[in-house]
Amino acid sequence: MGRLRDERLGLLVQLLVALLAVTAQAGTRPTATYRALDLGATPFEVGMVQSAYSVLPALIAVFLGRWVDRLGEVRTYAGALVLMAVGAGISAMAGSLLVLALGQAFIGFGTTGMLVAGQVMIASRSRQEAWNKSYGNYSAAISIGTLIGPSLAATIQGMTVLGPEPERAVFASSMVIVLVAAALITLLPEKRAGDAGEERGPEEPFFTVLSRILRRPGVPSAMFVSIVVISTIDILVAYLPIFGEISGLSVQLVGLLLSVRAASTLASRLFMTQLLRRFGWGPTLVSSLAMAAVSLAILPTTTQPVLLVLLMVGCGFGIGLGQPMSVTWIASRTSKAERSTALSARLGANRASLLFVPAVMGAVAGAGGVAVVFVIMAVVLELGAWSTHRANLGPVEQAPS
């Protein structure tokens, strides 16, 4: 019972830290756009500033797992949060687009390190039979942060007492929040890979380990699903406002639709354990991806507010399960020595997709219209459902030792 209480307390601390960190991070994203516009940025330059967030993670995220192994989970987590705080501080002081982009790069790199360390901590500090619930709760905390962050940032920006540059106050507030999160995570005891008597052999080359991981049954499908889901969310955020402008939808309605998507994604993660218990692992993921695909394909064919809200509920609920379930599946198919590498490779692939997919979809939208973008993403989601079905994903099994 003592161990269980410690496990639950540790998980609560991790959830609180993730909530604080993601709230701060989510607030800095739209604020960076407003700050760039204040500095006279063109739409292209705004895009470059936002892309800086994903450049470093896309290049080196796959190596973060080794850093977790060498430094320890808590040290890596705290260090990543400090990097986020540094990035927020740089952004607050930015007087040029180059400095602002540098700040965003620090925030992006720190966020990715925080996510890798957090996912490894969930796997190493909770019982394997509780992984689905733990990762579902962890993803729910992140979803809540993405809901709170932009609203909190907008509230701070709306305070007239802050003067003509309220964005600086948002970045400063984010820095403080992240530093509080860094202090909280250090309350947890360090636990390195290889603790509890686990013997470790000579460290293998990174790409040797990665190649072995990718040959494990179901791992490529899980990574593909993760990429598809994160890309779909990004495309919705980027292109739903454009669709709304073309279709005559109000800004308020578009904002409501995006909030509905986020809320339904949160709901799916809160109920993930119950869904898995009732319907099973493979059927739950396949059907959720298929539901999201159908909703996304229908979306550009209507402008009826009620129907659009229902479609966003279906899409948000459908894509909400892909991320936590892909993490659980990958963690269950890798040994303790490989787990950090596998989870960091997954996040690295996600960040790379955020660099390239929006650019490709931008070219598609220019040639065939915004509706084609939604249809293509619906097809890709169906491919994710098909690959999941083909992989015949059953219940999460005992991880290799």
N, C-alpha and C positions, 0 to 999 in steps of 0.2 A: 504493500500500500504506500510505503514511503517513496519508493521509486516512481510509482504512478503519479503521486502528488508532485514530485519534482519534475516529472515529464510534462505534466499539465502546466505547471508554473512556467517552465522554460518555454513551452509553446505559446503561452499567453504573452510573455515578454517579446518573443519573436513576432507575434501578430501585431502587437502595439508598435514595435519598431518599424515593421513594414508599413503599417498604416501611416505613421508620421512621415517616414521617408518618401513614400509615394505621394502623399498629400502635398509635400513641399515640391517634389519633382513635377507633378502634374500642374501645379500653379505656375512654374517657371516656363513651361512650354508656350502657352499663349502670350505670356508676358514678354517673352523674347521677341515675338512678332511685333507687338506694340512698341517695344523699345527700338527695334530695327526701323520701324516706320518713323519714329521720332528722330532718328538719326538720318533720315532722308533716303532710306533704302527703296529700291525698285522691287516689284514682285519677284523678279529673278533673284535679287540679292537676299530677300527674305527667305526664299527657298534654300539658298546656300547656307545661311545662318542656321536654319533648322536642320539641314543635312549634317552640319558639323556635329550635331548631337549623336549621330549614328556612325560617324567615320571611324573613330578609335575603336568602339566596340566591334564593328564589323571586321576590323583588321586583326585584333588581338584577343577577342573574347574567348576564342577556343583554347587559349593558353591559361586562362584565369583559373581553371580547375587545378593546375599544377601549383599555382600560388596558394590556393586554399590548402592543399596538402602540405606545403612547406611552411607556411606562416601560421596555419591553424584557422579554424572557421571564424572564431570571434575576432581575431586580429584582422583578418581579411575583411570581414563585415564592417568593423569599426573604421578601418583604413579607407574602404570604399565610401563610407558616409562622410568622412573628412574630405575626400576628393570632391564629393557633391557640394559640401559647404564651401570649399575653395572656389568651385565653379560659380556658385551663387554670388560669392563675394566679388569675383572678377566681373560678373555680369552687372552687379550693382554699380560698380565703378566705371563701367565701359563708356568711353567717349567716342568710340569708333566701331564700325561693324566688325573689323578684324578682332578686336578685343572681345566683343560680344560673342563672336563665333568661338573664340578660345574658351570662354566661360561655359558655353554650351557643350563643348567637347569634354570638358572636365565633368560636367553634370552627367552626360551620357555614359562616360566611362565608369564613373562612380556608381551610377544606377545599375549598370550591368554587373559590376563586381558585387554589389549588394544582393542582387537577385541570385547570382550563382551561389554565394555563401549561404544565403537563406535557404535555398533549395537543398543544398548539401546538409545543412543543419537539421532540416525536417527529417531527412532520411536517416541521419545518424543518431538522432536523439529521440526518436519515437519508434514504437513497435511496428513491425512491417504490416501487421494486420490493420493498423490504424492509419496507414499511409494515405489511402483514398480520402479519409475524413480530414487528415491533417493538411494535405495539399489543397483540398477543397476550401478549408477555412483560410489557409494562407492566400489563395487566389481571391477569396472573398474580401479579405482585408485590403488587398491591392486594389480591387474593384471599388471599394468604398473610398480609398484614397484618390482614385481617379475621378470620383464623383465630387468629393469635397474640394479638392485642390483648385480647379478653375473657378469655382464659386467664391472660395476664400480670396483668391487673387483678385477677382473682379470687385469684391467688397472693399479690399484694401485700396485698389486703384480708384474707387469711387469716393474716397475720403478727400474732400477738397482741402483740408488742412495740410495735406502732404505737398502741396505746391504743384508746379507744372510738370514734374517728373515723378509721378507716383510709382512708376515701375521699379525705381530704385528701392522703395520701401518693400515691395513684394519680394524682390531678390534678397534683401536683408532679412526679412521675416523667414523666408525659406531657409536661409543659412542658419538661423537660430534653431528652427525646428529640427533640422538635420543634425545639428550638434547635440541637441537633447537626445535624439535617437541614438547617436553614437555613444553617449554616456550610458544610456540604458542597456545597450547590447553588451557592454563590458561587464555588466553584473553577472552574466552567464559564465560558468567556468569554461576554460579552453578544453577542447577535445580534438585532438589531431587524428587523422587517419592512422590506423595502426595501434590505437589505444586498446585497452582491455585485452592485452596479450596477443593481439593479432600480429603475426609475423609478416614482415615485408621483405620481399626479395629485392634484387637490384632494380633500380628504376629503368623502365624501358623507354625507348624513344617515343615521343608524343604520337607520331603518325602510325607507329606500330600498334599502339594502344587503340587509337581511333579506328584504324582499319579493322581490328578485331571486334570493336564495339558495333560497327556498322554491319558486320556479318551476323550479328545476333538476330534471331527471328523477331520480326515485328518492329525492331528499332528504326530502320529506314522509314517505315510507314508512320511511326509516331513522330519522327522529325518532320516528315512531309506535312502531316496534319498540323503540327505546331506552326510551320511556316505559312500554311494556307490561312489559318485562323488569324494570326497576327497581321498578315497582309490584308485580309478582308476588313478588319477593324480600321486599319490605316486608310484604306480606300474609302470606306464609309465616311470617315471624318473629313477626308479631303474632297470627295466628289459629291456628297449629299448636298452641301451648300450650293454647288454649281448647278446640280439638277433642280434644286429649289428655285434658284434665280431664273433659270430657263423656263420652268413650269409655272412661275408666278406664285410660288409658295412664300409665305411671309418668313422673315428671319426668325420670328418667335416659334413658328411651327417647326422649322428645321432644327432649332435648338431643342425643342421638345422631343422631336424624333431621336436625336442623338442621346438625349437623357434617358429616353425609354429604352434604347438599345443598351446603354450602360446598366440601367436598373434590372433589366431582364437577364443580362449576363450575370449580374450579382446573384439574382434569384436562383439561376441554374446551378451556381457553385454552392450555394447554401443547401440545396436539396440534392446535391450530387450523390452523397452516400445512400440516401433512400432510393434514388433512381437505380443505382448499381445493384442494390440489394434486391430490388423488385424485378428488374429486366435483364440484369447481367451486363458484363463489361462491353463485349463486342456490339450487341444490339443497341445499347444505349448510345455509344459513340457514333455508330453508323446512322442511326435514325436522327440523331441531333444534327449531324452534318447535312443530311438530306433535307431536313426541315429548313435549315438556314439557306441552303441552295435554292429551294423552291421559293422561299420568301424573297430572296434577293433577285431572282429572275422576274418575279411579278412586280417588284417595286417600281421600275421605270414605266410601267404601263398604266399607272393611275395617279391621280392628284387628289383623290378623296381623303380628307384628313383621317377619318375613322379607320379606313382600310390601311392607310399608311402606318398608323400607330400599331394596328394588329400585325402588319408585316414586320415592323421593327421589333415587336415582341418576339415573333417567331425567329427572326434572324439573330437577335441578341441572345435568346435562350439557347438556340442551336449552336452558336459558336462559343458559348461560355464554357462548355465542358472540354473543348479540345486542348486548352493549355494545361490545366491541372492533370487531366488524364494522360497526356503525353509525358508529363514529368514523372508521374507514378510508374508508367510503363517502362520508361527508360531506366529509372532507378532500380526497378525490380529485375531488369535484365543485365545488370552490371554488378561486378564485385565492388567491395568497399574501396579497393585501390583504384578502380576505374571510374567510380561514380562521379567524382568532381570533373574529370575530363569529359565524360559523356554529357553532363548537364551544361557545362560551359560551351561545348560544341553545339548543343541545341540552341543556346542563347546567341552564339555567334552567327549561326545560320539565320536566326530570326532577325538580327540586326542587319545582316547583309541584305535580306529581302526588303527591309525598310529603305535601303538605299536604291535598289534597282527596280522593284515592282512599281512604285509610284511613277518613276520616269517612263517605264514601258507603258503603263496605263495612260500617262499623259499623251504619249504619241498615238495610242489607240483612240483616245477621246478626240484628239485633233483631227483624226482621219475619219472616224465613224460615228462620233457623238458620244455623249456621256452614257446613254442607255447601254451602249455596247460594252462599256466597262463593267457595269453591273452584271450583264449576262455572262461575260467571260469569267468573272469571279465566281458566279454561280456554278459554271461548268467546272472550275477548279475545285470548288467545294465538293461537288459530286465525285470528282476524281479522288479526293481525300476519303470520302465515304467508301468508294469502291476499293481503294487500297487497304483500308481498314478491314473491310469484309474479306478481301483476298488473303490478308495476313492471318485471318481466323483468330483474332485476339480473344483469348479466353480470360478466366480470372487471373489476377495478378499472382504470379508464382513466387516461390522462395528465390531470393536473389542468390546468384552464385557466390561462393565464399572466396 
